[in-house]
Amino acid sequence: MTPDFYTDLTTDSLNGKLLDGATSLRILEDQDIDLFPLLNAAYTVRKEYWGKEVQIHILNNAQNGHCPEDCSYCSQAKTADTDIESYRMKPDAEILDEARLAYESGAHRYCMVFAGRGPSDKRTAHLAGLIRKIKSRYPLEICVSAGLLDEDKARVLAEAGLNRFNHNLNTSERNYPNICTTHTYSDRLDTLKAARNSGLQVCSGLIVGMGETRAELLEVANTLRELNAESIPVNFFLPLPGTELEPTQDLTPDYCLRVLCLFRFLNPKAEIRAAAGREVYFRSLEPMCLYPANSVFLQGYLNARGGERKQTLQMILDAGFTIKSEVPLEELMEREKSQANQLVDSKGRLNVLKTESELRPARNLVDA
């Protein structure tokens, strides 16, 4: 591939020109398109809008399990037989303590996730009060994931100071009935539109590797472009023990990096997050995800453990990046103790379910 090909990708993306479908699919499939020049082209776009900064996100799994939905990839689904630590909504004091811990760990954004179909009026008002309390104490942006939402409820949260509402599309419209039957792709799209119409920023992404075709992956990327999603978490399917969905694709480091590059070219201004599966599928090329993506999670995901916190921070520092935080990266590094997180056991099986102490760090800190 000539150097002009990679230059044109960068130029078109920066000029807001939509890549045609054939070129987009070639990025994913054509091995004549070399990975490292492709990463450099995507990095040029990323650098234009985000510089060398990485945004750190920390998730609070504020309610675990007890979900009536049947999303077949999810360890909290009603159909899952997963050995997770189930609990109802955490007490306010615990959620506030975890907001403090997130801030002290260098987080720019604190993400609260609540299992369930969607919040009631009472739950919505409760969340609004929590958002106000957190905002009054810590200089954090707040993202909430709480299921399906209408405009009235979205407006209540927006008026309380919520920055973003998360609701992932997860997969294509065609593939959606294969992974969930208790709600539809249209339900999810309507929720995102309600959040947007209420003045909230939109955080929505997908899970790569759930049986979608590459053309369908492109479809999701373009839909998020049409929504002007400010934040796009790109997850890679982790087949947790006890969930219904089985792996259908071999996710190689090369392919995963190409996916991130494609999402960067198609959504040049968006915050692209290398999310779940980063530690498993990128392997020795994990630092390269920072070139198309400008955001990562620290401290793992909902029920899945992530890499060691110190290792993630060291990766950012070693690659020459910095973080968006009130706390300098070097200071965070000095605070961290090494914690060996073995994500794959001796037989090559995923060993990623969080323990109770990882799910509820503030409560366990008090108990200690």
ABEGO torsion letter per residue (X at the ends): XBAAAAAAAAAAAAAGBBBBAAAAAAAAABAABBAAAAAAAAAAAAAAAAEABBBBBBBBBABBEGBABABAABAABAABBBBBBBBBBBBAAAAAAAAAAAAAAGBABBBBBBBEAEBBAAAAAAAAAAAAAAAAABBBBBBBBAEBBBAAAAAAAAAAGBABBBBBAGBBAAAAAAABAABBAAAAAAAAAAAAAAGBBBBBBBBBGAGBBAAAAAAAAAAAAAAGBABBBBBBBBBBBGBABBBABBBBAAAAAAAAAAAAAABAABBBBBBBGAAAAAEAAAAAAAAABABBBBGEBAABBBBBAAAAAAAAAAAGBBBBBABBAAAAAAABBBBBBBABBAAGBBBABBBAAAABAAAAAAAX
